[in-house]
Amino acid sequence: MSITEPPVSAAEALLADGTAVLVRPVGAADRAAVLDLYVHGMSDESRRMRFLGTSPRAPELVADRLCGPGRSGVLALGAWADGELVGEADCQETAENGGGSAELAMAVADAWHHRGVATLLTEHLVHAARKRGIREFAADTLAGNRAVHKVFSDLGLPVHRHLDHGEIQVRVPLDEDDEGYLGAVDERGRTADLASLAALLRPRSVVVVGASRRVGSVGRTVLLKLRRGGFTGPVWAVNPHTGVIAGEPAYPGIAELPGVPDLAVLAVPPAVVPGTAEECGRAGTKALVVFTSGLDAAQARRLVQSCRRHSMRLVGPNSLGVAQTDPEVRLDAEFGGAFPLSGTAGVAVQSGGVGIALLERLAWLGIGVSTFVSLGDKYDVSGNDLLQWWESDGRTDLALLHLESFGSPRAFARTARRVTRTLPVLTVDAGRSDAGRRGAASHTAAAATPTVTRETLFRRAGITAAHSVAELVEAAALLHTQPLPDGRGRVAVVSNAGGIGILAADACAEAGLELPPLPADTVAELYDLLPAGAGTANPVDTTAAVGPAELRSCLDALARAGTVDALLVCLVPTALVQDDADRPLRALLDGPGRRHLPVAAVLLDQEVPVRYRTCADGGRLPSYTDPAAAARALAHARDRARWLAEPPSAPAAPPDADTVGARRLVDAFLAAHPDGGWLAPGTTADLLDRYRLPLTPSIHARTEHDAVIAAQTLRALGHDGRVAAKAYWPGQVHKSAEGAVRLGLGSETEVRACHRHFRALFGDRMAGLVIQPMAAPGLELLVGAVQDEVFGPLVLLGLGGTATDVLGDRTTRLAPLTERDLETMPAELRAAPLILGRPGAPETDLTGLRHVLAGVSAMVCDLPRIVEADLNPLIVRPDGVVCVDARIRVEHRPSYDPYLRRLRRPALAGEAGGP
């Protein structure tokens, strides 16, 4: 396969030191830049290493090969920094080893060595080469070229070397499934990200542009907060119209400052923002926070271009600001309320109002903040960036997010999955209403609402998703101070009033928690410990007469029982303890640490929804006013424990697929139908067959006579005498809903009558009939997939047939599926007993079902232009699995590698964003 067109688009990415560069294909117009790189950007020794000798003509010959007219089989990528070509990497396909191999070479300007230019270019070249079918890179290098050998060694792919007459021949297999490579890419991305964020979150100096003398203005407020908050570096103000602000000098412009600010916060009108950003970039500023809102598309584009050109990270626009409570920094560049309480919770929000509310709730709860970032319109810095910062800052042990959109959800999920292993990550699941549902045709697409895709993303990443800020704080209060329960979620409810205990038990059940019966010896022990009349089942009713020692012993006994994983203790003030109303509470706070279980309290007379109580051992215990809030928090803790306990799972083994043939089918359809559409039944069957997916035999009959012959053919092949007939026309989706299906046709007369009926009903739009043998009865399931433009491919399993949308029994996963996904998806359905077996009914063919799930996952990952696929119904029985109807829709859509390092392309005003 020749590399005739560069299979890669331009992308901006970060080098190891945080510098932003543009990576794009080298074209004919770049010959002068390439030659200048070789001749003026590289020393004689660097050229010798690049060209394996000292020939003076080598630079021109290579520049001609990369940029000249006859470039068949050549793919070259360049890295540009502020318009200057600082490095290039290229490969040329060879016929060696039967094809699929390409000769690799690279060159970097001497001034840009040791900054990761060659590695970044090679990563992008790997991505592009894989798309073109290249399976291996080969390179001839001099033995002394340590720099290029380090690039190969650090890449994360297998490297094979052979020394031959002073040259080292290198072979690099491009193993697409190599986790080591993806891990190395992740680590390089994390290092670059952290370097680029330092000026934003640990600046040495700050300038407020747009600070004014008007009391209450944003600029003046932030300037005063920076100074009063104790920022440890210089703070300057820029205002061309005044020389003094709040008693401090103001400078007319960035160029007049006494130093170069690491961070600039902009409180200027929208029309002024792009020019101010450019001025900051030229001065050497490396980070911007833009408070301004209301930028139009042109202004927004110029702002982003300046930031990328000058390697500035950008928060906003429409940001509330940022805060860093580290005593060595004490940065308070936001115009919310008071300077956040110092602590260990990282907070990132898109909505400024949500940010203010969240900071206030955390403050009165007593959870301090390590870093606060109001992302605003999120043109650059995102939740993914902040997760990587918190993972590495040495302070943060709890992450709280409020994200209204995702720029690169696959990258976010991969980062979050890693970060969540070490600290809880909580988010508010914003935008869950039906207004977010997009129009869709297939059953799968209709089911894949924005809510479903987000929930699937959060589940894969191990993120705790709350439905409100209040629920977020409730869960954070417990996760921040209590040990995790066992993943089974078994709770003992203890109360000093039966009514509140019953409410708590109901709340636990509604949250999916279990209240198991207590062991007989524990029941007997509680009977001896507690006052007369106490209830010793679960929930435990201690009665209002319980004393501190008795309550303490009760809790200890429950913790020792071994049948519960958490304690929910509900206390109400009663007349029996008016002399000392806090006696039961003090007993609760005495020694929760020694019980090694998470404990949550419910105190109905508490003034605030959730607060901490200080324990005798110095720890903190969360107490709630509502049993439902406490139960939700315990359920979130159980879910996190379950997720952490899951062993890493390998990707699902793909079927022995003919991916080349499958791509040709899709390409041919799109060549004939540039706007895309639904594949014809025959093409659908061919495509499914390429992935070994079991579709029942189908014959397309255009005429009445053809239909009769098709039915006779199926009978001759040994199928049962009766057939199903389905009317077909281009663009058709739901056959049953339109009355286009007839089942159980036995005789020639019935087949002919069916064809005539359909012709009368559907007229000329009917293109023919699909004749199939009747499938044996079984459980009808739906297996489908959608290609979400933001989230990527999503695979769905649910009850199928005509009632699939009514029953709504479904589960989803982001593709590619893992082996564990194949095991857990069927078990998550309400219909799981019908699939997994139950007394009197054997399990269905689970191996066959998993094969179908793995095949659909592989198909939509390999073929990103499949935007919808429905296998419905998929009939599963103990002796096999067969699909009796399938629909696939394709359209032109570029592939997207979620692991390729690049800065996100923001959704600007009036434009569609991208990953």
Secondary structure in CASP SS format (residue, H / E / C, confidence):
PFRMAT SS
TARGET T0000
AUTHOR 0000-0000-0000
METHOD secondary structure of the structure
MODEL  1
M C 1.00
S C 1.00
I C 1.00
T C 1.00
E C 1.00
P C 1.00
P C 1.00
V C 1.00
S C 1.00
A C 1.00
A E 1.00
E E 1.00
A E 1.00
L E 1.00
L C 1.00
A C 1.00
D C 1.00
G C 1.00
T C 1.00
A E 1.00
V E 1.00
L E 1.00
V E 1.00
R E 1.00
P E 1.00
V C 1.00
G C 1.00
A H 1.00
A H 1.00
D H 1.00
R H 1.00
A H 1.00
A H 1.00
V H 1.00
L H 1.00
D H 1.00
L H 1.00
Y H 1.00
V H 1.00
H H 1.00
G C 1.00
M C 1.00
S C 1.00
D H 1.00
E H 1.00
S H 1.00
R H 1.00
R H 1.00
M H 1.00
R H 1.00
F H 1.00
L C 1.00
G C 1.00
T C 1.00
S C 1.00
P C 1.00
R C 1.00
A H 1.00
P H 1.00
E H 1.00
L H 1.00
V H 1.00
A H 1.00
D H 1.00
R H 1.00
L H 1.00
C H 1.00
G C 1.00
P C 1.00
G C 1.00
R C 1.00
S C 1.00
G C 1.00
V E 1.00
L E 1.00
A E 1.00
L E 1.00
G E 1.00
A E 1.00
W E 1.00
A E 1.00
D C 1.00
G C 1.00
E E 1.00
L E 1.00
V E 1.00
G E 1.00
E E 1.00
A E 1.00
D E 1.00
C E 1.00
Q E 1.00
E E 1.00
T E 1.00
A C 1.00
E H 1.00
N H 1.00
G H 1.00
G C 1.00
G C 1.00
S E 1.00
A E 1.00
E E 1.00
L E 1.00
A E 1.00
M E 1.00
A E 1.00
V E 1.00
A C 1.00
D H 1.00
A H 1.00
W H 1.00
H C 1.00
H C 1.00
R C 1.00
G C 1.00
V H 1.00
A H 1.00
T H 1.00
L H 1.00
L H 1.00
T H 1.00
E H 1.00
H H 1.00
L H 1.00
V H 1.00
H H 1.00
A H 1.00
A H 1.00
R H 1.00
K H 1.00
R C 1.00
G C 1.00
I C 1.00
R C 1.00
E E 1.00
F E 1.00
A E 1.00
A E 1.00
D E 1.00
T E 1.00
L E 1.00
A C 1.00
G C 1.00
N C 1.00
R H 1.00
A H 1.00
V H 1.00
H H 1.00
K H 1.00
V H 1.00
F H 1.00
S H 1.00
D H 1.00
L C 1.00
G C 1.00
L C 1.00
P C 1.00
V C 1.00
H E 1.00
R E 1.00
H E 1.00
L E 1.00
D E 1.00
H C 1.00
G C 1.00
E E 1.00
I E 1.00
Q E 1.00
V E 1.00
R E 1.00
V E 1.00
P E 1.00
L C 1.00
D C 1.00
E C 1.00
D C 1.00
D C 1.00
E H 1.00
G H 1.00
Y H 1.00
L H 1.00
G H 1.00
A H 1.00
V H 1.00
D H 1.00
E H 1.00
R H 1.00
G H 1.00
R H 1.00
T H 1.00
A H 1.00
D H 1.00
L H 1.00
A H 1.00
S H 1.00
L H 1.00
A H 1.00
A H 1.00
L H 1.00
L H 1.00
R C 1.00
P C 1.00
R C 1.00
S C 1.00
V E 1.00
V E 1.00
V E 1.00
V E 1.00
G C 1.00
A C 1.00
S C 1.00
R C 1.00
R C 1.00
V C 1.00
G C 1.00
S C 1.00
V H 1.00
G H 1.00
R H 1.00
T H 1.00
V H 1.00
L H 1.00
L H 1.00
K H 1.00
L H 1.00
R H 1.00
R H 1.00
G C 1.00
G C 1.00
F C 1.00
T C 1.00
G C 1.00
P C 1.00
V E 1.00
W E 1.00
A E 1.00
V E 1.00
N C 1.00
P C 1.00
H C 1.00
T C 1.00
G C 1.00
V E 1.00
I E 1.00
A C 1.00
G C 1.00
E E 1.00
P E 1.00
A C 1.00
Y E 1.00
P C 1.00
G C 1.00
I H 1.00
A H 1.00
E H 1.00
L C 1.00
P C 1.00
G C 1.00
V C 1.00
P C 1.00
D C 1.00
L E 1.00
A E 1.00
V E 1.00
L E 1.00
A C 1.00
V C 1.00
P C 1.00
P H 1.00
A H 1.00
V H 1.00
V H 1.00
P H 1.00
G H 1.00
T H 1.00
A H 1.00
E H 1.00
E H 1.00
C H 1.00
G H 1.00
R H 1.00
A H 1.00
G C 1.00
T C 1.00
K C 1.00
A E 1.00
L E 1.00
V E 1.00
V E 1.00
F C 1.00
T C 1.00
S C 1.00
G C 1.00
L C 1.00
D C 1.00
A H 1.00
A H 1.00
Q H 1.00
A H 1.00
R H 1.00
R H 1.00
L H 1.00
V H 1.00
Q H 1.00
S H 1.00
C H 1.00
R H 1.00
R H 1.00
H C 1.00
S C 1.00
M C 1.00
R E 1.00
L E 1.00
V E 1.00
G C 1.00
P C 1.00
N C 1.00
S C 1.00
L C 1.00
G E 1.00
V E 1.00
A E 1.00
Q E 1.00
T C 1.00
D C 1.00
P C 1.00
E C 1.00
V C 1.00
R C 1.00
L E 1.00
D E 1.00
A E 1.00
E E 1.00
F C 1.00
G C 1.00
G C 1.00
A C 1.00
F C 1.00
P C 1.00
L C 1.00
S E 1.00
G E 1.00
T E 1.00
A E 1.00
G E 1.00
V E 1.00
A E 1.00
V E 1.00
Q C 1.00
S C 1.00
G H 1.00
G H 1.00
V H 1.00
G H 1.00
I H 1.00
A H 1.00
L H 1.00
L H 1.00
E H 1.00
R H 1.00
L H 1.00
A H 1.00
W H 1.00
L H 1.00
G C 1.00
I C 1.00
G C 1.00
V E 1.00
S E 1.00
T E 1.00
F E 1.00
V E 1.00
S E 1.00
L C 1.00
G C 1.00
D C 1.00
K C 1.00
Y C 1.00
D C 1.00
V C 1.00
S C 1.00
G H 1.00
N H 1.00
D H 1.00
L H 1.00
L H 1.00
Q H 1.00
W H 1.00
W H 1.00
E H 1.00
S H 1.00
D C 1.00
G C 1.00
R C 1.00
T C 1.00
D C 1.00
L E 1.00
A E 1.00
L E 1.00
L E 1.00
H E 1.00
L E 1.00
E C 1.00
S C 1.00
F C 1.00
G C 1.00
S C 1.00
P H 1.00
R H 1.00
A H 1.00
F H 1.00
A H 1.00
R H 1.00
T H 1.00
A H 1.00
R H 1.00
R H 1.00
V H 1.00
T C 1.00
R C 1.00
T C 1.00
L C 1.00
P C 1.00
V E 1.00
L E 1.00
T E 1.00
V E 1.00
D E 1.00
A C 1.00
G C 1.00
R C 1.00
S C 1.00
D H 1.00
A H 1.00
G H 1.00
R C 1.00
R C 1.00
G C 1.00
A C 1.00
A C 1.00
S C 1.00
H H 1.00
T H 1.00
A H 1.00
A H 1.00
A H 1.00
A C 1.00
T C 1.00
P H 1.00
T H 1.00
V H 1.00
T H 1.00
R H 1.00
E H 1.00
T H 1.00
L H 1.00
F H 1.00
R H 1.00
R H 1.00
A H 1.00
G C 1.00
I C 1.00
T E 1.00
A E 1.00
A E 1.00
H C 1.00
S C 1.00
V H 1.00
A H 1.00
E H 1.00
L H 1.00
V H 1.00
E H 1.00
A H 1.00
A H 1.00
A H 1.00
L H 1.00
L H 1.00
H C 1.00
T C 1.00
Q C 1.00
P C 1.00
L C 1.00
P C 1.00
D C 1.00
G C 1.00
R C 1.00
G C 1.00
R E 1.00
V E 1.00
A E 1.00
V E 1.00
V E 1.00
S E 1.00
N C 1.00
A C 1.00
G H 1.00
G H 1.00
I H 1.00
G H 1.00
I H 1.00
L H 1.00
A H 1.00
A H 1.00
D H 1.00
A H 1.00
C H 1.00
A H 1.00
E H 1.00
A C 1.00
G C 1.00
L C 1.00
E E 1.00
L C 1.00
P C 1.00
P C 1.00
L C 1.00
P C 1.00
A H 1.00
D H 1.00
T H 1.00
V H 1.00
A H 1.00
E H 1.00
L H 1.00
Y H 1.00
D H 1.00
L H 1.00
L C 1.00
P C 1.00
A C 1.00
G C 1.00
A C 1.00
G E 1.00
T C 1.00
A C 1.00
N C 1.00
P C 1.00
V E 1.00
D E 1.00
T C 1.00
T C 1.00
A C 1.00
A C 1.00
V C 1.00
G C 1.00
P H 1.00
A H 1.00
E H 1.00
L H 1.00
R H 1.00
S H 1.00
C H 1.00
L H 1.00
D H 1.00
A H 1.00
L H 1.00
A H 1.00
R H 1.00
A C 1.00
G C 1.00
T C 1.00
V C 1.00
D C 1.00
A E 1.00
L E 1.00
L E 1.00
V E 1.00
C E 1.00
L E 1.00
V C 1.00
P C 1.00
T C 1.00
A H 1.00
L H 1.00
V H 1.00
Q H 1.00
D H 1.00
D H 1.00
A C 1.00
D C 1.00
R H 1.00
P H 1.00
L H 1.00
R H 1.00
A H 1.00
L H 1.00
L H 1.00
D C 1.00
G C 1.00
P H 1.00
G H 1.00
R H 1.00
R H 1.00
H C 1.00
L C 1.00
P C 1.00
V E 1.00
A E 1.00
A E 1.00
V E 1.00
L E 1.00
L C 1.00
D C 1.00
Q C 1.00
E C 1.00
V C 1.00
P C 1.00
V E 1.00
R E 1.00
Y E 1.00
R E 1.00
T E 1.00
C C 1.00
A C 1.00
D C 1.00
G C 1.00
G C 1.00
R E 1.00
L E 1.00
P E 1.00
S E 1.00
Y E 1.00
T C 1.00
D C 1.00
P H 1.00
A H 1.00
A H 1.00
A H 1.00
A H 1.00
R H 1.00
A H 1.00
L H 1.00
A H 1.00
H H 1.00
A H 1.00
R H 1.00
D H 1.00
R H 1.00
A H 1.00
R H 1.00
W H 1.00
L H 1.00
A H 1.00
E C 1.00
P C 1.00
P C 1.00
S C 1.00
A C 1.00
P E 1.00
A C 1.00
A C 1.00
P C 1.00
P C 1.00
D C 1.00
A C 1.00
D C 1.00
T H 1.00
V H 1.00
G H 1.00
A H 1.00
R H 1.00
R H 1.00
L H 1.00
V H 1.00
D H 1.00
A H 1.00
F H 1.00
L H 1.00
A H 1.00
A H 1.00
H C 1.00
P C 1.00
D C 1.00
G C 1.00
G E 1.00
W E 1.00
L C 1.00
A C 1.00
P H 1.00
G H 1.00
T H 1.00
T H 1.00
A H 1.00
D H 1.00
L H 1.00
L H 1.00
D H 1.00
R H 1.00
Y C 1.00
R C 1.00
L C 1.00
P C 1.00
L E 1.00
T C 1.00
P C 1.00
S C 1.00
I E 1.00
H E 1.00
A E 1.00
R C 1.00
T C 1.00
E H 1.00
H H 1.00
D H 1.00
A H 1.00
V H 1.00
I H 1.00
A H 1.00
A H 1.00
Q H 1.00
T H 1.00
L H 1.00
R H 1.00
A H 1.00
L C 1.00
G C 1.00
H C 1.00
D C 1.00
G C 1.00
R C 1.00
V E 1.00
A E 1.00
A E 1.00
K E 1.00
A E 1.00
Y E 1.00
W C 1.00
P C 1.00
G C 1.00
Q C 1.00
V C 1.00
H C 1.00
K C 1.00
S H 1.00
A H 1.00
E H 1.00
G C 1.00
A C 1.00
V E 1.00
R E 1.00
L E 1.00
G E 1.00
L E 1.00
G C 1.00
S C 1.00
E H 1.00
T H 1.00
E H 1.00
V H 1.00
R H 1.00
A H 1.00
C H 1.00
H H 1.00
R H 1.00
H H 1.00
F H 1.00
R H 1.00
A H 1.00
L H 1.00
F H 1.00
G H 1.00
D H 1.00
R H 1.00
M C 1.00
A C 1.00
G E 1.00
L E 1.00
V E 1.00
I E 1.00
Q E 1.00
P E 1.00
M C 1.00
A C 1.00
A C 1.00
P C 1.00
G C 1.00
L E 1.00
E E 1.00
L E 1.00
L E 1.00
V E 1.00
G E 1.00
A E 1.00
V E 1.00
Q E 1.00
D E 1.00
E C 1.00
V C 1.00
F C 1.00
G E 1.00
P E 1.00
L E 1.00
V E 1.00
L E 1.00
L E 1.00
G E 1.00
L E 1.00
G C 1.00
G C 1.00
T C 1.00
A C 1.00
T H 1.00
D H 1.00
V H 1.00
L H 1.00
G C 1.00
D C 1.00
R E 1.00
T E 1.00
T E 1.00
R E 1.00
L E 1.00
A C 1.00
P C 1.00
L C 1.00
T E 1.00
E H 1.00
R H 1.00
D H 1.00
L H 1.00
E H 1.00
T H 1.00
M H 1.00
P H 1.00
A H 1.00
E H 1.00
L C 1.00
R C 1.00
A C 1.00
A H 1.00
P H 1.00
L H 1.00
I H 1.00
L H 1.00
G C 1.00
R E 1.00
P C 1.00
G C 1.00
A E 1.00
P C 1.00
E C 1.00
T C 1.00
D C 1.00
L H 1.00
T H 1.00
G H 1.00
L H 1.00
R H 1.00
H H 1.00
V H 1.00
L H 1.00
A H 1.00
G H 1.00
V H 1.00
S H 1.00
A H 1.00
M H 1.00
V H 1.00
C H 1.00
D H 1.00
L C 1.00
P C 1.00
R C 1.00
I E 1.00
V E 1.00
E E 1.00
A E 1.00
D E 1.00
L E 1.00
N E 1.00
P E 1.00
L E 1.00
I E 1.00
V E 1.00
R E 1.00
P C 1.00
D C 1.00
G E 1.00
V E 1.00
V E 1.00
C E 1.00
V C 1.00
D C 1.00
A E 1.00
R E 1.00
I E 1.00
R E 1.00
V E 1.00
E C 1.00
H C 1.00
R C 1.00
P C 1.00
S C 1.00
Y C 1.00
D C 1.00
P C 1.00
Y C 1.00
L C 1.00
R C 1.00
R C 1.00
L C 1.00
R C 1.00
R C 1.00
P C 1.00
A C 1.00
L C 1.00
A C 1.00
G C 1.00
E C 1.00
A C 1.00
G C 1.00
G C 1.00
P C 1.00
END
